[in-house]
């Protein structure tokens, strides 16, 4: 069962990372930083990747910030706080690639006991590591939906659904 869970999680994270990659690549340059009554496209993309990276770690203490990190800590990276820098598509795609590799490496090395143990993030009281990983999938889906909604409004289309990579 452990192998089936591991493979399903990896598959879903790979598909969602590709969905996010496609959304970032599809964003027209003039929409990247546009203010539209909600955070700009680049900020939503950065927030989404940041939390993929953040929650792929075992604990906040073990988090190793991306070398271009715009915020010092998780609490600073809400969509209400504007990053100190507007990252380019290329920079965010590089960050996504690194975060995806990190996440897949973590999942690959989890045992059945690891999936069941409580996660080390103190605000995730009572959540197992597996539950935290599933919540991470939901977070990715939520923000990819936001980005695709912006794309639909601004371009009339969205990237295709990724079912298998």
Buried (B, 14 or more C-beta within 10 A) or exposed (E): EEEEBBEEBBEBBBBBBBBBBBBBEBBEEEBBEBEEEEBBBBBBBBBBBBBBBBBBBBEBEEBEEBEEBBBEEBEBBEBEBEBEEBBEBEBBBBBBEBBBEBBBEBBEEBEEEBBEEEBBBEEBEEBBBBBBBBBBBEBBBEBBEBBBEBBEEBEEEBBEEBEEE
